[in-house]
Amino acid sequence: MPTDSFTTSWLAARLGADPARIEVRRRGGELFAVPIQGGREHLYPAWQFDPQGNPLPAVERVVNAARAAGMDDSALNDFLQRRAGTGGPRMWELIRAGRADFVVDSLRSAA
């Protein structure tokens, strides 16, 4: 995972939302988070947010494609850390670069 990640409480404060609302958005696929501490707590990688703190629109699409392929959040995190080709960018970097179609296609092939 990238070193920049946010806890639910920090993200809620940053977005001006209740932590329960953040959890609803995670469960609904709007936000991506990696479970920690036995799955009770989550970390939200910073790469999925634009400079204003809004989730990138492609995040929901990628999360939903992963769930449809049977991947849980830990497996999706592993996938997003993979590089596209030898020495290429990581999958999450491609999402940030606007290449969500490539990531979704690669995800479906990997699943």
N, C-alpha and C positions, 0 to 999 in steps of 0.2 A: 504494500500500500504506500502511496506517496506519504511523505512525512507530515504534510499538512492535512489534518483531519480535525473534525469538530465533534464534541460530545453533543448529545441531544439538548442538554440544558444550555450550553453555549450557543448552539444554533438557534434555539428558541428565543434567547435573548437578542441575538443579532437580527433575527427576522421579526421580532416583536410579536411572537406567537407563543401560545401555551405549549409546553412540552408534549402534552397529549395530542395536540394538533400535528406536531412534527411526526409523532409516531403514526398517526392516521395517514399522513402523506407517504411515509415509508412503506407502510403495509399496502397502500394503494398503488405503489410503484412510481410515484412522482419523484421520490428521493431514493438514492441508493445509500445503504449503510452496511457496514461489516459488523457482525456480532462480536462482542468481547465479553469477558467475565461470564462464561457459560450461557451466553445468548440473552442475558437480561439487559445489558447495555449495548449501545451501538456507537460506532464512529462513522461520521459522514465525511468521505474524502472531499477535499476542497476543490478538486478539479471539476466537479459537477456544477459549480456555481459561476455565474458571470460576475464581473466586477461590482455590480450592485447587490449581489447576494441572491439573485434569483437562480433557480435551477435551470440548467440548459434544457431546452425542449427535447433534445434527443435522449436525455437520461431516461425518461419514462418509456420511450420506445425500446431502448436497449434492455431495461429491466423487464419489461413485459415479454420481450422476445426470449430472454433467458428463462423466465418462469415457464413460458410455453414449451421450452425445450427441456424442462425438468431440472434446471439448475437452481440451487439455493444461493443465498447471498455470498456465502463463503466460496462456492465454486465460481460464481460470477466474478468475485474479486480476483481469484487466481487467473481467470481468463483475461481480465482487463489489464493484468500485469504483464501478460505475454507481449512479445514484440512481433510486429508484422514483418516477417522475413528476418534474415540475419542482420542484426544491428539496426533494424528499423525502429520506428517509434512504437511505444506501447499502445495497446488498444485504447486506453483511456485518453491518450494524447490525440489519437485519431478522432475520437468523439469531440474533443475540444476544437479540433481543426475543421470540423464540419463534415467528417467522413463517417457518419453513423451508418450509412448504407453498407459500407465495407465491413464495419464492425458487426452489424447484425447478420450479414451473410456469413462471415467467418464464425460467428457464434453458432449459427444453425448447423454449419458444417462440422464444428467441433463437438456438438452435443449428440 
